[in-house]
Amino acid sequence: MKNFLRKYHKRFLGCIEDLFYKWGKFVSTYPVAVIGFTFLTSVLCSLGLILFRVQYTADELWIPSTSKFRENKEWKSENFKRNTRYENIAFRSDNVLTPHGIMQMLKIHKKMVKFNYNGSTFEDLCLKLPVQNLFYSGTRKSVPNYKISTEPPVDSDDDHNDSENNDSENYYEDDIWDEYPQYDTRNVTTSDKPNKYSANANANIKDDISRDLSDLPPNIYCDLVTTIDKACFELSLLEIWYYNEEIIANLTQQEIVNKINTIQSSPWFFSPRNYTEDLGGVTKNSSGHVVSAEVAWVQLIIEIPENAELVAPGGIGLEFEVADQRSLEFEDYLVSICNEANGLEGVEIRPLSGRSFNDISFETLFFDAPKVVIGYIIMFIYTVLMLGRITWTEIRLYLAGMGIFSCLMGLAATMGLTFLFGLEYNQTHNVLPFIAIGIGIDDMFVIMECWNNVILDPSTHSLSLSEKMGRTMKHAGVSVTVTSITDVLAFALGAFTIMPGLRSFCISAAMCIAMIFFLQVSWFVAWLSLDQRRIESHRHGILLTKTANTDMEVSDEEKRVDKSEVSLGKRVMKVYGKQLEKVWFKTCVIFSTLCLLIFGLFGSFNMVQRFDPHKMLPSDSYLSAWMSIQMTYFPSYGFSAWVVTGPLDWTDLAGLDQMVHQLETVSQPGPDRILRSVVSWWPPFKQFLGEKRNISWPDIKDDLHFQTLLSDFLFDVDNAKQQANFRFSNTLQCGEPAPAILATQQQLFYGMSSSLPAPSEYLPAKQTVDTIVAQANVSSTAFVQSPIYQAWETD
């Protein structure tokens, strides 16, 4: 059997050598025809570039087509279309709670609200949230907007209290009861009316009026609650002072600190607000009050209209939010004004917009063309030095250039074919130019080494050029074929990966290597034949029409000495080969190999598999600076996720209660905590039933009862914001039972140890949450969805 295999192996190898021998003679005999044919073939294949397509979407790049994540994301998108984009600004200094720090925030805010794109302003872009200020304004409510207000705020402990209390504009003037005096049961005199800017008055007044509203007839109540005003979503310390430049310009540091420690309800949104949550690097005094902070965090949300024309995200595909051109222009403007103001007044300003990650990743990965060009130039110089001798005749300048050009031709032809086959370009394809030139130059060197061995052999001096080239390819052809097939198969195996983006790259790389192999054994060999004819006719290596002076040329004998003895590589290998004959040297080699093997196995078993897109960002970018601030000052801010369910009826309430209870359990402080918080509509609904309907959820006996209570809850002045968490089969109307529920959502926040947790931390946390939701048996559809799951799913 052994002799049989050896026989056929030798016969097969002989056939390959004979094939390349004939091919070498043919190419050397008809070099111009071969050059023309290969060039035309490459051009025809490259025509597929007109179908150039770039794939940015992360789902199409890194998520398997069979993944449940994609199915869940599509389901959620159909029912809860995400049309918002999140913007963040971090202000950092030794202490941002100073007049200078607050003023810098105001300057950025003023510039931001001046944004205008085709007539659209920031107020047109921003997400509008319901403002719980019915107890302030009545049916003609005036919600604070982003125009500078001239009305000064007054604190209950401020020196301005007396003048404010004497002002003719009091708290209850022109409020909701003005149009319905018959239902006003407050019996409050003017002297008893609280200060409308008191830090704690808002909550108490809101509770009183909420109770009064519940006693109104349904038609009047619905008339009021359906006219709730909305305000732009901007969480900022500036809202404490109503974005009023005159007030902020006269603030003292003590006044700023007092406000931060005492205000418990936002004077902008009329809702509970803890402003210390927006601060990082906080210093507190002995009484536990904040006295300074290094970082202040401002958060914005902008909204994409339903009828907007969406645009592609770009970058590396990790785009979590939809975008239109207007929103992208605003984000570019926001980043620009923040970067321009960065460092002024000693305040570092770092933005994070919805487009930041993709913009910077695109610049980093897709705009390294100058580096690619520099790399090719360096390789060209190296190839010129290695292919020939530095003499006027034997310098192979043009041969090296044609060899490098063949790598580019192979790359262009490959990309054209991949687009014709329906594949798409992604950021992993950026390494193809380096693979192409690496493989191509290696094949060139192998061919040239065999050529030099042939021409330096005294027995070949009388042979024709075509015969020499045939013998060269007889040896070089087998070598480059074996290495090329090995490389092609290695990349071709990647075509079976479950990641679509990686599969596309591996197929492209395999085709590129095969194309370069074809060009090297044809295009390059043809140019080698022409270049050798130039040398034999003693024409100049640079000025081709000029005959070079051969007096200084090296003889064939000197070339043989140079190649066999002067070559550093051969001298090193000659010494190394002699040492391998010694037992002690063999022992050292085996021992070193085993050590490297053990070290490699140890590293492999301890390798952390993590798809971290942050590694694709340059360290000197503004986004890296923002992430550094977040990881330093807000390390456990966590990732948000949504628990999404399908149709719900009253029979699902038990499972829903169990699910929310278990999620709240794993959000409690302790060693088993995996969630930072749970923001669900279910606890407020239970509270609403107990406080305003004097029942509990087990008392609900049928769908009509449940739908009636749910409608009352969603039109309650304190809970109207929960409407966004439901999708109904029909329009929800005040005073009527809610239509059948098609989908619901509830928000979770993971509580990780850092902003970049290890897979060993977030994968078990994800699995726990998924298990809780799945075992609750709520609805026919129930799952957890999060933008960060795109990266986690890849791991």
N, C-alpha and C positions, 0 to 999 in steps of 0.2 A: 504494500500500500504506500509505503514511504517513497519507494522508487517511482511508483506510478505518479504520485503528486509532484515529485521533483521533475519528472519527465515533462509533464504537461505545464508545469510552471515555467520551465525553461523554454518550452515551445511557445507558450503565450508571451513570455518576455521577448523572445526572438521576433515574434510577429509585430509587437509594439515597436521594437527598435527598427525593424525593417520598414514599418510604416513611416516613422519619423525620418528615417534616412532618405526615403524617396521624397517625403514632403520638403525636407531641407533642400534637396537638389532642385526641386520644382520652384520653390520660393526664390532661391538664389538665381535661377535661370530667368524667371519672369517677375522680378521685384516690382516693377511699375504696375503691372496688372494686379498683383496681389495687394499692393497699396491702394489702388483704386477701388478694388472690390471690397476690401475691409472698411475703407472710409465710407463708401456708399452704403454698405450694410449698417454701419454705426449710425449714419445720418437717418436712414429709414427707421431704425429702431427708436431713435431719439425723437421722432415726430410725435410719439406718444406724450411728450411733454406738454403739448397743447391741451391735454386733458388733466393738467396738473391739479391735484386736489390735496388740500391740507386738512387733516383731521385734528380738531382741537378738543372735542368732547371727551371728557374723562371716561364716561361710560363706554364709549366706543373704542377706547384705547386700552384700558386696564381692567375693565370688568368683564368677566366671561359672559357670553350671550345666554348661558343657562343659569346665570346667577339670579337668585330670588331678589337681590337688591334692585336690579333693573326693573323687574316686574313691579315691585313695590313703589319704586320711584315714579314710574309711569302712572300707576293707579293714583298716587297722591297728587301728581301734577294735574290729572284730569279733574280731581275733586277739589283740591286746594292749590290752585295755580299760584306759584310763588312769583309775585310781581314786585318785590321790594329788594333794595340793595342797601347794605349797611356800610356806613362811613364812620370812621373813628379818628380822633385827633388826641394825641398825648402831649401835654405840656409838662416839661420837667425843668427844675432848677433847684437850687439849695432850699428854697421855700417858695412854693407857688402861691401860698396864701398871703400874698403881699399886694399892695396897690399896683406895683409894676406887673406882677404875674396876672392879676385879674384884668388889667388893662390890655395886656397882650392877647388874652382870650377874646376880649371885646373887639380888638382890631381885626382879628381873623374872622370873627362873626360878621362884622360890618362889611368886610370885603366879600365874604361868602354870599351874603344876601344881595349883593350887587350883580351877581351872575345873571347873564342874559344870553340866551341862545335862540335865535329866530323868534324873539318876542316872549320866550318862556323864561320865567324867573324862578328863584329858589322856592317861592311859595307855590308855584305851579308844580314843582317837582316833589316837594316833601310829602311824606306820609302824614295824613291828617288823622288824629286820634280824637275820640269823643272827649269833651271837657266837661267834667261833672260840676257845672256852675249854674245849674238851674236856680239855685238859691241865691244867685247874684242878679240875674238879669231879666227874667221873663221871656216872652216870645220874641222880643227884639234884643236878644242877648248880644253883647259885644265882646267877642273873644279876643284876647291879646294877640296881635299879629307881630310881624317882624319889622314894623315901622317903629322908629324910636319914639317911645312914650315920654311925655313930659310930666306924667303924674308921679310924684315921689312916693316911695313906700314909707310906711310908718310902722314902727314896732311899738308894742304895748309898753315897753320899757324905755322908749326913746324920748328925747326931749321934745319931740314934735307932737306928742300925744294931745296936748291941750288944744293946739290949733286945729288938729285933725278932728277932734271931737266936736269942735265948734263949727266945723265946715258944714255947709248946707247939704252936701252930698253924703248921706249916711248909708249904712250898710243895706238896709232893706228898701231904699228908695228905688222905684221902677223895677221891683223884683217880680217874681212869677205871680204873686198874689194880687197885683194891681188890676189885672183883668178879671179876676175871680174873687172879689172881696167877700162874697158870701161864704166862702170856704176857708177864710183866714181865721184860724182859731188861736192865734198866738197871743193876742192881747199884750203886745209888747209896746211899751212907750219909748219915745225917742231917747230918753235918758238911759233906758235899759239896753239899748242896742249896742252890741259889741263892736269893737273896732274891726273893720274889715281886713286889716292887715295883721291882726294878731296871729301869732304862730300857731296857737292851739285852738283858736276860735273856729276855724274852718271846719274841722272835723265835727265838733259839737253841733254847729249850726246845720251841717249837712245831715246829721242823724235826725235832728228835729224835723227838718223839712222833708226828709225822705219818709218819715212816719206820716207827716201830714199829707204828702202826695198819695200815699196808699189809700187814704180815705176819700179821694176825689172820685166822682163818677167816672166810669170807664172812658166815655167819649172825651171828657176834658183831660183826663190823665194821658190818654193816647195823643191828644193834640199837643200836649206839652213835651212828652218824652220823645216824640218823633221829630222834634225840632232842636235836638241837642246839637250844640255847636261843636266844631272840631278845630284843633290847633296843630301846627307842624310839630312833628316829633323831633325834638332836640333836647337831649339831656345834658345840661350844662350848669355849672355854678352860677352863670350869669342870670339864670332865671330868677334867682333870689332877689336880684335888683332890677328885674323887668327889662334887662338889656338897655337900661337907661344910661347913656354916656355921662350925663351931668352928675348923676348920683355916683356912678362908679369912679369918676374922676376925683371925687372928694372923699372917697373911702379912706379910712385908716386901717392899719393892720388889725387893731383890736376889734374894730367893727366887723371886719371880715371873719375873724375867728369866732366872735360872738354869734354871728348868723349861722355859721357852719354847725355850731354846737347846739343851737336852740331851735332852728326851723325844723319842724317835723312834717309839714304839709307843703307841697309845692304851690307857691302863689301863681304859678303859670298854668298848671294842669289841675289844680284844686284836688290833688290826690296825695296820699301818704308818700313821703319821700325822705330817704336817709342819705344826705349828701356826703357823708363820710365814706359811703361805698364807692364813690367816684374818685377817691384819693388813695395814693400809694406812698409808701415811705413815711407813714404818719408818726409824729411824735406827740405823746400825750403827757399832761402834767400829772401831779400826784392824785388829783381828783378824777382822773380818767377822761379829761376833756382834751380835744385836739388843739394843739398850739401851733403846729406846722405840718407841712406835707411836701414831699418832693415832686409828686406827680399828680396832675389832675386829668381825668379822662372825660372827653366830650364824645357823645354818641349821637349819630344822626341816622335817619332812615329816609330814603327817597323811594318813590313809587313809580312803577312803569304802568302807563295806561293800558287798558284792555285792548285798545285798537292800535297800539304802537307797533311800528315795524321793527322787529327784533333783529339784532345784529349778532354775528359770531363773536364769541369771547376772545379767541386768539390764545396766545401763550402756550402752556403745556397741557391744556385741557382740563385743569382742575378749576373749572368755573362753576360756582355753586348757585349763581343767581342769573336770571334773565336780564337782558340789557337792550336799550335802544340807543340811538345816536345821541339823543339829548342827555341821557343819564351819563354816558361815557364822557361827553364834553364837560359836564359839571364836575365829574370826578377828576378829570385832567386839570380843570381850573382849581379845584380844591387842593390837589397835591401841589400845584404850582405856587399858590399863595402861601401855603405852609412852608414849602422849601425856601421861598424867598425871605420869609420872616424868621426862619430858623436861626437861633443864636442871638437875635436882637434882644436888648435889655437883659441879657444873661439867661434867657428862657429858650430851652431846646424845644422845638416843635416838630413832632413826627406824625405824619398822616398815615392812615391805612384806608384805602378806598376799595370798592368792589373790584376795580380793575388793576389794582396795584400788583398783585401777585403775577397775573398773566402778562402785564406790561414788562415787568422786570425780567421774568423768565424768558419772555420772547427776545428781549434785547440781549440777554445772556447767551441763550442757546442758538438763536437764529441769526444773530448779527455778529458772529465771530468770523465773518468772511475775511477780514484783514489778517487774522491769525492763521486761517487756512492758507491764504496766499503766501504769507511769510513762511509757513511750514513747507509749502511746495517749493519755494525759492531755495530754501536751505537744502532740501532733498535734491534739487536740481544741481546745485553746486557740488554736493557730496557725490552724486552720480557721475558728474563730469570728471571728478578727481579719481573715481574708482574704475570707470570703464576704460580709460585709456591712459596714455602717458602725457605729461605736460610738455609737449613739443609742438611746434607749428604744424607738423604733419599728423601726428598720432593723437592729438587732442580730439576727443569725440564729443564736441560741443553739441552738434546738431543731432547726433544719435541719442544723446542723453535727453535732449529736448523732445524728440519724437517718442522716446520711451515714456517720459512723463505725460506727454499729450495723449498717449494711448490709454493711460490710467483715467484721464478725464473723459476720453471717448467712451471707454467701457462704463464709466459711471453714468454718463448721459444716456447711453443706450439702455442701460439697466433700468433707470428711472422711467424712461419712455415705455419700456415693456411692462413694467409693474403697473403703470397707469392704464395701459391697454388691457391688462388683466383684471382691472377693477380695484387694485390696491390703492392705499392712500398714504401720503407723506405725513410723518409725525416727527417729533423732536428727536427720537432715537436715530433717525436717519442722518442726523448731523455727523455721526462718526463714520459714515460710509466713505467720505473723501480720504480719511486716514487709512481705512482698511484697504481701499483701492490702491493707494500709492505704496503702502507697505507690501502688499501681495505682488503688485506689479514690479517694484524694484527688486524684490527677492527673485522673481523669475528672470529678470534681466541679468542679474548677477550670476545666476546659475548658467544661463546661456553663454555669457561672456567668459566665464571660467572654463567651460568646455571648449569654447572657441580658442582661447589662449593655449590650452593644452594641446589642441590639434595643430595649430600653426607653429608651435615651438617644437613639435616633434620633427626631427630631421627627415624622417621617412615621408613626410607629407609635403616637402618643399616643391616637388615637381607636380603635385596634384593641382587640378583646376579649382577655381573658387567654388563652383557648385559641388564638387566632390568633398572639399573641406567642409562646406556648410552641411552636406548630408551627414558626414561623420560627426559633426558637432551636434546636430539635432538627434542623431542616433543615441547619444548619451544624455544630452540635456533634456530631450523630449520626455523620456521615461521619468526623470527626476521631477520636472515641473508638473507632469501629469499626476504622479502619485500625491505630491503635496497639494495640488489644486483639488483633486478629488476628495482628499481628506478634509480640506477646509470647507468644501461645498457640502459634504455630508454632515459636518459638525454644525453648520448653520441651518442646513435643511431640517435637522432634527427639531430645531426651534419652531418649525412650522406647525408642530403638534402641540405647542403650548396653548393654554386656555386664555392667555391675554392677547386680545386682538392686535394691539399696537406692537407688542413684541413679536407676534407671528408675522406681521407685515414686514418688520425690519429684518427678521431672519431670512425670509424668502428673498427680500431684496439683496441682502448681503450674499446669499448663495448664488443668486443670478449674477451679481456683480463680479464675484470671483471667477465664475465660469466664463463670463464675457472677457475679462482681462486675460485669462489663460488663452482664449482664442486669439486675442489681439497680440499677445506677446510671441506666440509661435508663428504668427503670420506677419502682422504689421511691423513688429520690432525686428524680426529676422530679415524681412525685406529691406528695411532701412540699414541694417547691419551689413547686408550684402553691398548696397550702394556705397556705404561709408568705407567699406574695405576696398572697393574699387578706387575710391578717391585716394586712399592711402597708398595703394600700389602704383597709382599714377603720380604720386608725390604732389598732390594739390594741397593748397593751404587749408588748415582745419577750420579757419574762420572766414578768410576771403577765398571762396571756393574757386574763383576764376584765376587765382594767382598760384604759381608753382612755388612750393616752399624750398628753401635752401636745405639740402640734405647732408651738408658737411657735418652738421652737429647731431645728426640722427644716430640712434643707437643701433648697433648691429644685432642680428638674430642671436648670436652667441651671448652677447651682453644681456639680451632680454631673457634668455634661459637662466642665466646666473641670477638675474634680478628676481625672477619669478620663483626660483627654487630655493634660494638661500637668503635673499634680502627680505622677502616677504615676512613680515612680523608674524602674521597668523600662522603661516606654515612652520616657522621656526618654533613658535610656542607649542603647536600641536606635535611637532617632532619630539620636543623634549618631554611633553606630557605622555606620548606614546611609550617612550623608553622607560619612564617612571612606572607606568602601569604594569611592567613586567616584574616589578619587585613586590614581594609579599607584603611588606609593611605599608607600601603605598596603597595596595589593594585593600588592606584592612582599614586604612584611614578613609578611603573612598566609601566602603560599605558602611562604616560607622557613621560618617557624615550624612550619608543618604538616609539611614535609619533615624537619625536625629531630626533631620528635616521632615521625614514622614510623620514622626510622632508629634512634632511641633505643628505640622499642617493639620493632622487629625484633631489635635486639641483645639486649634482655632476654628476648625469646621464645626465641631460639636458645641462650641461656645459662641458661634456666630448669631448675631441678633438680626432677624429678618424684619426690616422696617422700611416701608415705602414713605420716605420723608421728603416731600417736595421742597421743604425749606432748604435742603442741601443744594438746591439748584439756584439759590440766590447768592449774588455777590455780597461779601461781608461789608462792603462800604456803601451799600444802598440804603435809602431812607427806610425801606421796608424791613431790612435786617435790624436797623436801629429801633424801629417800632417794636419788633418782636422781642428784642433784647429788653426793652422797657416792660413789656407785658410779662415776660418770663421772670423778671426780677421783682416787679412790684405787684403783679396779679397772677402768681403762678398757678393758683387753683381755680381760676375763673371758670374753667370747664368748657365742654362742648355741648351745644344744644341738640336735642333730638325731639321728635314728634311721635307720640303714640297715636296711630291712626286706626279708626275702626270704620266698618261699613254700616249698613242699616242697623238701627237700634230701636227696640220697643220696650215696653215696661217689664217684660220678662227677662231682659238682659241687665237690669239694674243690680241684681245681686252679684253677678259676675263683675260688673263694673266697679261696685263698691269694694269687692275683694281685691281687684287689680290695683286700684288707687291706694288702698291701704297697704298693700305689700310694697308698692313703689315708695310710699312715704316712709315705710319702715327702713328701707335701705338708704334713705336720705337722712336718717338720724345720725348724730355724731356717735362715733364708735369705730371699732376695728372693722366692722362689716359695711361701713358706709361706702357707697359707690356713686351716689347721686348728691349733688349739691343742693338741689331743690326740685320740687315738683309743682308746676303751674297748671292746675287742672280746673275745669269748670264744675267738676262734681262736688268738691267741698263747698264752694259758694252756693251751689244749688241746694245742698242739704241745709246749709245755714238759712237760706231764703225760706225753705219749707218750714223750718222750726220757728223762725222769728216773725215771719209775715203771714204764714198760713196755719201755724200751730199744728203741723203734722210732721211725720218723718217719712222717709221714702218707702219703708215697708207698707205704709198705709195706702199706697197707690195700687189700685186694683185692676185697671184696664188702660188701654191705649188712649182713650179719649181723656181720661183723668190726667194721665201723664202729659199728653200734648197740651192740655189747657194750662197746667202748672208750668210747663216748660216755656210756653209763650209768655206767661206773666213774668217769669224769671228773666227772660231775655229782653223784656221791655221795662224791667225794673231800672230805675235811674242809676243804681249802684252796679248793675250787672249787664248793662246794655253792650259793653265791650265784648261780652262772651259770644255775641252773634257771629263773630268772625270764625268761631270754632265749630260751626255747624254748616251743613249743606242739606237743604230740604228739597222735597219733590216739587214744591210750589213756593210761591212768594210768602214769606213770613209777614203776618199782619197783626198789628196791635189789637188786643181785645178779642182775637179769635184763636182757637186751638192751633198749635203749630202743625204744619204739614208733616208727612212722614219723613223721618230722618234718613238721609242717604249716606252721610258720612259725618264723623266727628274727629276732632284732634285735640290733643293735650300735650303740653310741652314739658320736657325734662331737661335738666342740666347735669351733666356728668361732673363729679368732683374728683378730678385727677390730682396727682401729686405735683404735676407741672403742666406747662402748656404743650410740652412734647413728651408725653408719657411713653413708656416702653410697651411693646405688644403684650408682654407678660402682665401688664396692668389693665390695659383697655380691652383686650380680647375677652378675659373672664368677665369683666364688667358688662360688656355688650351681651355676652351669652346669658348672664343672669337676668338682665332686663328683658331680653327676648323670651326667656323661659317664663317669666312672670306674666307677660302679655299673652303668650300662647296658651298657658294653662288656665287663664281666666275664662276662656271660652266665651268671650264677648263678641257677639255678632258673627257673621259668616266670614268676615274679613277683619283681621286685627294684626298689626305689625308695628315695628318701630323703624323710623326713617330719620336719617340725619345726613347733612352734607359731608361730615367727616367720615361717614361710612364708606365713601368712595376710596379713601386711603386705607381704611381698616379692612375693607373687603379685598383689596389687593394683597394685603399681608395674609 
